[in-house]
Amino acid sequence: MKKNKAIIILLVMVLALCGLSYTAVEGIGTEKAGAASGIKLGLDLAGGVSITYQVVGEEEPSKEDMADTIYKLQRRVEAYSTEAQVYKEGNDRINIEIPGVSDANAILEELGKPGSLFFLSEKGAEGELNYTMSMDENGGVVYVMLRDIEELQEDGSILLAGTDVQDAQAGSMSDDMQNSQFVVGLTMTPEGTKKFADATSKAYQNGETIAIYYDDKIISAPQVNAVISDGNAQITGSFTYEEADKLASTIRIGGLKLELEELRSNVVGAQLGSAAINTSLKAAAVGFGLVVIFMIFIYWVMGAAASLALGIYTALIVVMLNLFEITLTLPGIAGIILSIGMAVDANVIIFARIREELATGKTVQSAIKIGFSKAFSAILDGNVTTLIAAVVLGFMGSGSVKGFAQTLALGIILSMFTALVITKQLLKAFYAVGLKKESLYGVGKESKRISFLSKKNIFFAVSVVVIVAGFVVMGINQGTKGSALNYSLEFVGGTSTNVTFNEDRTIEDIDSSIVPLIEAITGDGNVQTQKVAGTNEVIFKTRTLTVEEREQFKDAMVENFSVDAEKITAETISSTISSEMQSDAVLAILIATACMLIYIWFRFKDIRFGTSAVLALVHDVLVVLAFYAAARVSVGSTFIACMLTIVGYSINATIVIFDRIRENLAMLGKKGDLQEMVNRSISQTLSRSIFTSLTTFFMVVSLFIFGVSSIREFALPLMVGIICGTYSSVCITGALWYVFRTKVVKKEK
């Protein structure tokens, strides 16, 4: 590379960093168009809309019908945000919270008013018309009911109910003249498919229409042009896309088991104040600075290149979050800060390879080329394995799992790009401008051989003892405290208390003076607060309170803040992470694990690699679970993100070691010492394991020191997970593979 070209590349990289950084942060807190200011924020950071529905009818709905309705609504509102929450309030109310929006009426209009949905035949049992069509004063089509719905129910004119519809989506199709038009596509349930086939067969033979009746009126009455036996139909008409989308939305919402009516809607403020965001940004700055200092101190010129690439990576993350409209919550910020530490990993792998090549006498230029080439397989396999998990979680998960998967996938792709492309170009440019001495890059030294496998029984025993101790602690907790883990209201529900103060109070004031008082009464360190916009009303969500605690809560508000006791109301709320969402998450994780196992098996041509990696993941999850039980750390929405982060971190570290074992195994020969080869492979990658753990640890420690309580509860188990992941990768996975290779499975001939 010529010197002038190298200078241009360096200038372009620096300008790219400056430009991306400006694009990312310009306009934060203002009306400017900086990417960071345009990112969708979750309920905890920016607030949103809270809508409460009540079940229509005098009888109390069953738990099963409420659970089914909540789950369907949850899937519906995820179209607005993966962080939207749906939960039960009291016995017959459902609360929906959608972050990042401020117009409750617009959401209500788009979401649709849940009500009874029916498909009606054009004529009754005696041939009389059930409805007729006429024109309004503007020339529009209107439908007039000639008989009431009770009559139609009695004589069998109701062909299908909303519960027979599985899905409805707006789309487009071409007619016979090849003109595009918007339509509504319907998909029926298995039971609805048979009903619909019978209904369309009769209507088609008689040249009749089938009306869609919703919320006391007919919203559409399409002509039946064919017998539809597969349960897939299209409603055509002179729709705009907005009209087709609204009709599809109405049909979807009408498919709920329960009929709902809007009870109230509010715009709620952020659950956390500006101090939470500021401390998180401070943690990011401190952690990033420590990583940069560490990389330059250890790797010199290569460390400087990695630091510049890492700055570009960080700015790209912010810009991409805005571009892909990913909703960002405070745990999401923590996850991104963590990803900055993990993004160093690929660079560490590359730099270790470059130094190994320099130690063999290669020139700097040649070492850079070979180092990137040899590191590629480990980087590719590690990142693709984690990316597979992210894709599965993104498609199958719901709520915070889906949001986490989106952020994880974005981070993986960008980190690979910056490490394999930007860092490589920067190193070439540094070399071309004159930084050619080997001493500026560092020459690798022969790794001291450590006999890890000779201590494998000790490592296995320690792991078993810790895991068993964790289950024992959970059993003791179950017997003495009523639950194995310290579940927060996201998992087990709690109490929502509405307090109307005599004056407006800021979130910072609430966090500093009111929340500590509530924590002292309830013993709950995970109190969530929300302000209702335009009022003095504040919502406090805690674990489930006893009657005595509710009275103490009320007395404290009256005595300390002169609140009118009549303006304090409390309701029991269900978990925001429903059992269906938990089942979805578990199923998604199991399928993701299976996919990772298959990929590792395919890439390494040996299922023992995949089995060892998966067992190590299970080991790490169980150890961190034991820590949650022993330390009584709150198990809330961040718990899922924490566990998934540890799994992603651990599998990446394991792949690097397995990649080196695979490489050394190919050169071993039939008479080679397998145990010595495994020990050598682990020793050769030991510095990478330690350095990557340290850089990630810097970020997490910064979060723990500077973060608010909810972030500290996220950071503390992550620190344990990082240590455990490093331990399992170095001490457990290689030993497991060796045992499977020599004991469980016969030696290959």
N, C-alpha and C positions, 0 to 999 in steps of 0.2 A: 504494500500500500504506500503510495507516494505521500510525502510529508504534507503537501498542500491539501490533498484529499482528506488526510487524517485530521487536519485542523478544521476543515469544513464540517466533517462528521462530528467532532467534539462541539463545535459551535451550534450545530443543529440540535444535538442532544441537550445542551445547556438551555438553548432557546425553547426546545420542546418542554423541558422541565418547568421553565419559567412560565411559558404560555399555558400549559396544562394546570399548573398550580394557580395561576390567576383565574383561569376559567373555572377551576374548582371552588375557590374560596371567595372570589369577587362578588360582593353584594350580599354576604351573609347578614341577615337581620335587616336588610333594606328591601327596596322594591326593585333592585337591579336583578340581572339575569344570571348570576353565578350558579354553577351546577349544584353546589352544596345548598344554596338557598332554594333550589327547585326540587330537591329530593323529597319524596313523600315520607312524612314522619308518622310514627305510630301514636297510639293513644297516650303513651307515657311521655312523649316528647312534644306533641302538638295538639293533642285532644282530637275531637271529632264530633260525630253525631251519635246520640243515644236515643233509641226508639223503644218504647215499651208497648207490647201488644197484650191484649187480654182475650182469653178464650170466650167465645160467644156461647151462651147457654147457662142454665141454672145448675146442672150437675157438674161436680168436680171431675175434670178429665183424668183418665188413667195415667199412671207413670209411663206406661209403654207408648201411649199416643203422644204424650208430651216429649218423650225422648226422641221419637221418630220425627216429630215436627221440628224440634230443635236441630237435629242433625241435618235435615233437608234445608232448613234456613241457613245453617252454617255453610253448607256447600254453595248456597245461592249467593250469600254476601261476600264470599271469597272472591267473587268477580270484581269487587271494589278494592279489596285488600286482603292479602293472606293473613294479616294480623287482626282481622275483624273477629269479634267475639260474640257468641250467642249463648245465653244461659237462662235458667229458670229463676223467676223471682216470685216468692210465695208459692201458692199451689196452682194458680191458673194464669200466670203472667209470664211472658217471655221478653227478655231484654236483648236488644241488638246494639252493639257498639261498633261503629265503623270509623277508623282513624282517617285523618287527613282531609276531611270535608267539613263544610260549615253550613251548608244549606239543607236543613232537615226536610223541607218540603220537596226539594228536588229529588232527594233520596227516596222519600215516600212514593213519589210519582213513578220513579224508575223501578223501584222494588215491587210495586204493585200492592194493592190492598188485599191481604189474604181473606178469602171468602169461599163460598160454595161454588164449585165448578161442575157443570153437567153438559152432556151431549144429548140433544133432544131430537126426536123424530119430527118430521114436518107435519105428520097426521097422527091422530090418535087411533085407538083400537077400533072405533066405529067409523073411521074415515074422515072425521072432522078435523079442520085445521087447528094446529096448536099455536101457530103464529103466522103473521103476514108481513109483507114488506111494503113500505111506502117511502115517499120522498119528503124531506123537510123543506123549509122555506129557502134554503141555500142550494137545493138540488142534491143534497146528500142522502144516502140510503139510511133509513131507520127501520127497525124491526119492532112490531107491536105484538105483545103477548095476548092471545085470545083466551087463554085458560091459565089459571094460576098454577104454581109449581106443585102444590099439594095434589091437585087433580092429575097432573102428569105422572106423579110418583105412583098414584093408585092404579092407573090404567096401563102402565108399562111403557110410557112414551120416553122415559129417561133411559137412554141406551147405554151410556157410560158415565162414570163419575171421574172427578179430577184425580183420584187415587189410581185410576187405570192408565194414566199417562206417566210414562217413565221420564221423558224429557221433551222439551220444545225449544227450538233454536231458529233464529232468523238466518236466512241465507239467500242465495240467488240462483236462478235457473234460466235457461233459454227456452222460449216458446217455439211453436212451429215455424214462425217467421224469423227465427234466430235473434229475436229481440230479448234482451236481458230484463228480467223482472225479479222483484224481491218476493220471497215466499216465507212461510213458516213451516218448518219441518217438524213432524210429530213422531215420536217413538213410543209405542205402547208397552206396557208390562206384558208378561206371558198371558195372564188372565185377560187383560185388556185387548190383546191381539185377537183372541177368539171372539170377544164381544164386538170388536170393531169390524171383523170380517163378516159377522152375521148382519150387523147394522148397515154396512156399505152394500152388501149383496141385496138386501131388501130395497134400500133407497135407490140403487142403480137400476134395478128392474122396474121400479115405479117412476123413475125420473124425478126423484125428490131431492131435497137438500137435507143436510144435518146441521142443526144450529148449535153454537157454543154459547151456553148460558152462564153468565158470571155476575155476581154481585147484583142480583135482582134485575138483570137485563140481558138481552142477547147482544153479544159483541161481534158475532160473525155467523153467517149461514151459508157456507160454501156448497156449491153443486157437486154431487158425487158423480164422477166421470168414469169410475171403474170400481170393480170389487177389489178391496185391499185386504189381502190375507196374511201379509208378512208383518203387520204392525207398524209399518213405516208409511206415513202419509204426508202430503204437502197441501197447505192452504194457500191458494193463489188469489190474486186480486190486484187492484191498482194501489199497492202499498208503496209508501216511501220506506227506506230502511228503518227509520225511526218508528214508523207505525208497525212494521213487521216485528221489530225488536220488542216493542211495548206489548204487542199481542202475545209473543212467545213468553215474555216475562210474566204476563198475567196468567197464562196457562200453567206455567211452572209453579207459581206461587199458589195457584188454585188447586194444585195436586196435594196439598197438605191434608193430613188426616183431620186436623182440627180447623174450625173456622175462627179466625182472629179478627179483632178490631183494634184500631190504634187507641191507646189509652193516653199516651203523652209522648212528646218528642222534645229533646233538648240538645243544644250545642254545649258540649262539655269541654273544659280546658285540659291542659296537659296534667298528667298525674305527677310529673316531676318538674321542679323549677329549673331556671336557667343555670343554677349552681351545679346541677347534675351534669349538664352538657359541658359546662366549662371545666369541671374537674376531669371529665373523660377526655376532653381535648388536651388538657394539661398532661394527663397520663400518656396520651399518644405522643406528644412532643418529647417528653422525658424518655419514654421507652425507645422512640425512634433515634434520639440522640445517643443513647447508650449502645444501641445496635451499630450505628455508624462508627462510633469510637472503637468498639470492639472489633469490627471488621477491618478497619484501617490498621489497628494495632497488630492484628494477627496476620493479615494478608497483604498489607502495604498497598502497592499499586492496584492489585486485584480487588482489595477491599474498597479502595476509592471508586473503582468502576462499579462494583456491586452497590455501593451507597448511592451513587448517582442513578443507577437503574432502579433502585428501591424507591427513590424519590419520585421517579416517573411512574412506577407501579402504583404508589399511593395516590397520586393525582389522578391516574387513569381509573382507579377504583371509584373515586368520588364522581367523576364524569360519567362512568358507565352506570352507576346506581341511578343517576338522573335519567340517562338515556333509556334504560330498560324499565324505569318506573317501579323499582323495587322499594317496598315500604321498609323504612329503617326504624328500628326500635333501639332502646338503650342496650339490650343484650346484643343487638345487631352491630352497634358501634363497637362493643367489646369484641365481637367476633372479627370485625375488620381490623381492629388494632392487633388482635392476635394473629391474623393472617399476615400482617406486616412482618412479624417475627418468623412465621413459618415460610414466608417467601424467600428468606435468606437460604433456606435449605438447599435448593438447587444450585445456588452459587457455591456453597460450601462443598458440595459433591464435585463440582467442576474444578474448583481450585485445588482440592486434594489430589485429583487426577493430574492436573498440570504440574504440581510439585513432584509427584511420583515420576513423571516423564523427565523433568529436569534432573532428578537424581540419577537417571540412567544415562545422562550425558547429552540429551537432546537440547537443541537450541530453544530459546524462548519462543520464537515464532512457531517452530515445529511442535513444541510442548503444548502451546495454546490450541493448535489445531487438533492434535491427538487427544488432549484432555477433554475437549468438548465432545469429540467422537465417542470416547470410552464412557463418558458420564451419561450419554444420551439415553441408553437403555434403562438405567436405574431411574432417571428423571421421568422418562416416559411411562414406565410401568407403575411407579409410585403415584404419579399424578392421574393417570388413566384409571387406576384402581379406585382412587378416591372419587374421581369424576363419575365413574359408573354408579357409585353409591349415591352421589348427589343427584344424578338424573333420575334414578329410581325413587328416591325420597321426594324429588320435585313433582313427579307424576302421580305417585301414590299417596304421599303424605298430605296432611291438611294443616291449616293454621300455622303455628310457629315452625313446624317441621318443614313445610313448603318454603317459608321465608328463609329459613336457615339454608336449605338446599340451594336456593337461588344465589344467595350471597357466596356460598362455598364454591359453586360451579364457576361463578364469575372470577373469584379469587384464584382458582386453580388455572384457568385459561390465561389470565393476565400474568400470573407469576411465571408460567412456562414461557410465555412470549418475552417477558423482560429478561429472564435468565438466559435463554437460548439465542435470542436475537440482539437485544440491546446491550447486554453485558459483553457479548462476543464482539460486537462492533466497537465498543468502547475500549476493550483490551487491545484490539488491533490498532485502533487509533493512537492509544497511548504508546504502543510500541513504535509506531511509524513516526511519531514526533520526537523520538529519541530516548524513550524509557526502555532501554534494551538490556540492561544489566540483569543477570540472574539474581543478584542480591536484592533487587527491587521487588522480586516476585517470591523469593524464598525457595530453597531446595528441600524437597522432602527427605526425611530421615527414615531409616529402616525402623518399622514399627516394632516395639518391644513385644515379643510373643508372650501372651498371657494364656495360661491354661484354663480357659473358662469351663470346658467340658469336664475337667477333673472335679469341679465343684458343682456339677449339675444337680446332684442329689440334694445338696444343701439349698440351692436356689429353688428347686421344686418344693422342698419341705417348707421353706419360708413362705412361699406363695400359698401353699395349702393352709398353713397355720393362719395367715392373715385373712384368707377368704372364709375359712371356718369360723374364725373369731368374729368376722363381720356378721355371719348368720346367727351366731350366738347372741351378739349384741342386739340384732333385730328381734330375736325371740324375747329377750329380756325387755326391750322397749315395748313390744306388743303386750306383754303381761303387765308391765308397770305403768306405761303411759297410754296404752290403748291403741297404738299404731307403731309398726316397725320402723317407719321413717317419719320425719317431721313434715308431713304433707301440708302445703299451703292451700289457700282457698281456690287456686286454679285447679287443684285436683279433687278436693273434697267439699268445695263450697264454703259458705260462711254467712256472715251477716253484713248487709248493706244498710248503713245508717245515714239518713239525710238530715243535715243540720242547717237551719237558716239563721245566720248570724245577723246582728244588728248593723253591721258595717261590712264593707267589702274587705276581704283579706287576700293577700297575695299567697301564691304557692309557697314562697320562701318563708313567709310568716307562719303559715300552716305547718310546714315541715319543722320549723324551729321551736314553736311554742305549743302547738296543739297535738301533733303526732306523738311526741314523747309522753305526753299525759295519757293518751290512749294506749300506748305501748305498756305503760306502767300498770294500767287497769287490766288489760287483756293478756299481757305476757306475750303478745304477738309482735315479732320484729319485722313483719312483712305487711304493714298497714299500707293500703293503697288509697290515694285521695284524688278526687276530681271536683273541679269547680263547674257549676252550671253557668254558662255565659249569660251576662246581662242581669244576673241576680246575685244575692248574697248567700246562695245555697251551696253547700259543699257536701259531697258524698264520700263517706269513709267506708272502705271495705276491709273487713277483718276476718279472722277465723270465726267459726260459729260461737256466738256469745250466749252465756246462760242468762236466765231471767235476772239474776242478781247482778251480773256484769252489765246488762243493758241499763239497769237502774243506776249503777255507779257511773256509767258513761253519761247518762242524762244529767245526773247531779253535778258531775264535773263541768259539763258545758254550761249549766245554769249558774253555778257558783263562780267559775273562773272567767266566763265571757258574757254573763248576763243574757244568755239565750232564753227565749220564751220556750218553756217545756212543751207547749202545744205544737211547736214548730220543729220537733225532733221526732222522726219516724224511723222505724227499723223493720227490715224485711229479711227473711232467710233467702239466700240465693244459692243456686246450684253451682257446681264446678264449671269454669269456663273451658276446661279441657274435658269434654264429655267422654264417656266410656267408648263410644264409637270412634272418636278421634284417637283415643289411646290405642284401640284395636288397629286402626289404620296405621298408626305410627309403628306399632310392633310388627305388623305384617310387612310394611315397607322396609323396615330394618332387616327382617329375616330374608326377604327377597334380595335386598341390596347385598347382604352378606353372602348369599348363595351365588350371586352374580360375580362378586369379587373372587370367591373361591374358584369359580369356573374360569375366570380370566387368568388368575395366577396359574392354574393348572394348564391352561392352553399355552401361556407364554413360557413357563418353566418346564413343560413337558413332564411334570411329575406332580401328582396330586398331593404328595407329602409336603411340598412347599405350601400349597394352599391350606391344607389341614392345619399345619403348624401356625400359619398366620392367623387363621380364624380362632384357634384355641388361645392364641396370645391376646386377641381382641376381647374374647370372653373373660380372660384373666384380668385385663385392665379394667373392664367395666365392673367386674365383681369387687375388685380392690377399691375402686372409687366409691362404689355403692356402700362398701363397709365403712369408708370414711364418712359418707353422708349419715350413716346410722350412728356411728360413734360420736361424731361432732354435733349431731342434731342440726345440721345445716338444712335450711328450708328447701323442700322439694317443690318447686314451682315451675313456671314456664321456662325458666333458664336451665332447669335440670336436663330437659331433652337436648337443648343446644349444647350443653356442657358435655354430655355423654357422646353425642355425635362428633363433637370437636375432638375428643380424646380418641375415638375410633379412627377418625381421619388422620390424626397426627401419628398414631401408633402404627397403622398399616403402612404409612409412608416410610417410617423409620425401618420397619421390618423388611420392606422391599429392597432397600439399599444393601442391607446385609445379605439377603438372599441373592441379589444380583452378583455380589462379589463371590459368594459360594458357587454360584453357577459358573462364573468365569474360571475360578480356580479348579473346579471339578473337571472341566473340559481338558485341563492340562495335567490332571493328576496321574493318569495311567492306572493300570490294573493293580500294580504293586504299591501304589502310593498309600500313605498313612491318612485315612479319612479323618480321624480325630484331629490330627495335626493340621490338616487343611482347613477344617472348620474353625479351629482356634486362630489360625493365621488370618482367615477371612474376617472374623470378628475384630481382631486386633487392628487390621488394616483400615477398618471403617470406624474404629473407636473414636478418633478425633472428630470425625464428622458427627457422630452421635452426640458427643459432649458439646461441641460448638453450637450445633443447631438447637439443642435443648437450652443452652445458656441464652442464646438470642431470643428464643421464644419466652423463656423465663423472665428476661428483662421486661418484656412487654406486659406480662401478666402481673409481675410484682408491682409495676407502675400502676396498673389498674387497681390492685389491692390497696396500695398506699393512698392514692388520690381519689379513688372512686367513692361513690355514695354506697349506702349499705347494700342495696340490691346488686350493685356491681361487685362489691366485695364478696357477696355470697356466690357470685358466678366465678370470681377469680380464684378463691381459695381451693375449691375442688379441682380447678384446672391446674393449679400448681402441683397438687397431688397427682393428677393425671399425667402431667409432663414427666415427673420423676418416675412414675410407674411405667409409662410408655417407654421411656429410655431403658429402664431396668429390664422390662420384658423383651425388648428388641435385642439387647446385648446378652442377657443372661438366660433367657427362656427359649426364644424362637429357634436359635441355632441348635440348642441342646435338644429341643423337641424333634427337629428335623433329623438329627443324628440318631436319636432313639428309634424313630420310625424307620429310618434307613437300615439300621443294623439289627433291631430287635423285633419290632412288631411285624415288619415285612422282611422276608428273607433277602439276603444280599443278592444283587443282580449278577448274573454270570457274565 
